[in-house]
């Protein structure tokens, strides 16, 4: 196990409007319109490696490549 951790601030926002269009683009995604406002709030997130994980999460492959 490594002995590091990463702590970041996750700023908050308020969604004032969210519009999802019915038609899809070539990739299959809907177009989205959004109006949001930043607020003076945030969470502090700390990520620390755990012991051995035996599940199947694709994000683990990405993190392993990034941090090893």
C-alpha positions as CSV (number, residue, x, y, z in Angstrom):
1,X,0.0,0.0,0.0
2,X,1.2,3.5,-0.8
3,X,1.4,6.2,1.8
4,X,-0.1,9.1,0.0
5,X,-3.4,10.9,-0.2
6,X,-4.9,13.6,-2.4
7,X,-7.1,16.3,-0.9
8,X,-9.1,18.6,-3.2
9,X,-11.8,21.2,-2.9
10,X,-15.1,20.3,-4.8
11,X,-16.9,23.6,-5.4
12,X,-20.7,23.6,-5.2
13,X,-23.2,25.0,-7.8
14,X,-26.9,25.4,-8.0
15,X,-28.7,24.2,-11.2
16,X,-31.2,26.8,-12.1
17,X,-32.3,25.2,-15.3
18,X,-31.7,21.9,-17.1
19,X,-33.2,21.2,-20.6
20,X,-32.6,17.9,-22.3
21,X,-33.4,17.8,-26.1
22,X,-35.1,14.8,-27.5
23,X,-33.0,14.3,-30.6
24,X,-29.6,12.6,-30.3
25,X,-26.3,13.3,-32.0
26,X,-24.2,10.9,-34.0
27,X,-22.7,9.4,-30.8
28,X,-26.1,8.8,-29.3
29,X,-26.0,11.7,-26.8
30,X,-28.8,14.2,-26.1
31,X,-28.0,17.9,-26.4
32,X,-28.3,19.6,-23.0
33,X,-28.9,23.2,-22.0
34,X,-28.0,24.2,-18.5
35,X,-28.0,27.4,-16.4
36,X,-26.1,27.2,-13.1
37,X,-24.9,29.6,-10.4
38,X,-21.8,29.2,-8.4
39,X,-22.2,29.5,-4.6
40,X,-19.6,30.1,-1.9
41,X,-19.7,26.5,-0.6
42,X,-17.5,23.5,-1.2
43,X,-16.7,20.0,0.1
44,X,-13.2,18.8,0.8
45,X,-12.6,15.4,-0.7
46,X,-9.6,13.2,0.3
47,X,-8.7,10.1,-1.7
48,X,-6.4,7.6,0.0
49,X,-5.5,4.2,-1.5
50,X,-7.1,1.3,0.3
51,X,-5.7,-2.2,0.7
52,X,-6.1,-4.8,-2.0
53,X,-9.4,-4.6,-4.0
54,X,-10.7,-7.6,-5.8
55,X,-13.7,-6.1,-7.5
56,X,-14.1,-5.1,-11.2
57,X,-14.2,-1.3,-11.5
58,X,-12.8,0.3,-14.7
59,X,-11.9,3.5,-12.8
60,X,-9.4,1.4,-10.9
61,X,-7.5,0.7,-14.1
62,X,-7.4,4.5,-14.9
63,X,-6.2,5.4,-11.4
64,X,-3.6,2.7,-11.4
65,X,-2.2,4.1,-14.7
66,X,-2.3,7.6,-13.4
67,X,-0.7,7.1,-10.0
68,X,1.8,4.2,-10.6
